[in-house]
Amino acid sequence: MELANRVKTLTPSSTLAITAKAKELKKEGHDVIGLGAGEPDFNTPAHILEAAAKAMKEGHTKYTPAGGMMELKQAITDKLLSDQQLAYQADEVIVTNGAKHSLYTLFQVILNPGDEVIVPAPYWVSYPEQIKLAQGKPVIIEAKEENDFKITPEQVKQAATDRTKAIIINSPSNPTGVMYSKEELRQLGDVCLQNNLLIVSDEIYEKLIYTEEPHVSIAELSKDLKNQTIIINGVSKSHSMTGWRIGYAVGNKEIIKAMTGLASHSTSNPNSIAQYAALAAYQGDQEKVEEMREAFQERLEKLYGWLTDIPGIACVKPKGAFYLFPNVSKAVQSSGFQTVDDWVNALLEEEKVALVPGSGFGAPNNVRLSYAISLDQLEEAAKRIKRFVINHQ
């Protein structure tokens, strides 16, 4: 049977490919250090686990509303009001099976065939694929390394056409870890308003920030920008709950209503127990969130120093998330490999260190390293990478 055209254009995930190869080497008994993880290495905080167990014991194992439990929606609106002084109503919130599902559902309800979405590169690997699955067209604009991987208002102006429906802003970013300032967001927002672009603000890493500069949602800068923005977030990264699959979208109630209708015919509702766990995540003690952030900050400082000490490797220092996205093009050129992908594969084979090539993120000169593993492993990985680079000079 021939497959549908919509899946024939999908690009295989470079993250999954390198992870699969690393797992295969581990099965063979090799000491592999994987730096490809897109999730915290901490367990979900105890009070959240206890809330989930309590929910099961009390019989909360049935269907919930397709858009999520009202109690959880209220907790989300309370969080947005407390953190960012953003006031939303329950009918402006949908709870989904992870933030990825929010994005997928959003593109399905806003895009018609040929509609364009501006995607800054480097980008999270699923953005272009989800747009294509909705029969839209991802319009990639390069966030240049010399500009700290941030796009400019001028680039957005040049990229916008009468077919442009939306733009994605991911701050802090996966894979670069960079974060837009309030003024940078204001300037981008002005262009978005002038061109009537829906702003998809992916804020999943908002709690993992390592600078005195606070996280800013573009929606909090003005009433007009709030009305033009759909916020995407969830508990996966902030509360180490990746496997629980609870995310959400917040914004225009007509869009949220359409997303809820689509969810009702596809996934029914997010897992009921996971929703009670997410409720505890937002209503309970936030001490563990800060402990995790502090641990990531320590790892960032150490790994950044080790990495930038390696010949041929340069790196924009991130302000958030838990990734480094160094440019390794000089190291690759001096080593004789043809591409960064070849270099990454050789590093895995020879030194048993798994990185993710930047080609999957729209940046073929870079690699992504996650520091969501222990400091000891990060130090050993840096030593192996340095040895590999020096051996191939």
ABEGO torsion letter per residue (X at the ends): XBBBAAAAABBBBAAAAAAAAAAAAAAAGBBBBBAABABBABBBBAAAAAAAAAAAAAGBABBBBAAEBAAAAAAAAAAAAAAAGBBBBAAABBBBBEAAAAAAAAAAAABBBGBBBBBBOBBBAAAAAAAAAAGBBBBBBBBBAAAGGBBBAAAAAAABBAABABBBBBOBBOAAGBBBBAAAAAAAAAAAAAAGBBBBBBAAAAABBABABBBBBAAAABAAAAAABBBBBEAAAAAGAAAAGBBBBBEBAAAAAAAAAAAAAAAGBBBAAAAAAAAAAAABBAAAAAAAAAAAAAAAAAAAAAAAABBGBBBBBBABEABBBBBAAAAAAAAGBABAAAAAAAAAAAAGBBBBBAAAAGBAABBBBBAABBAAAAAAAAAAAAAAAAAAX
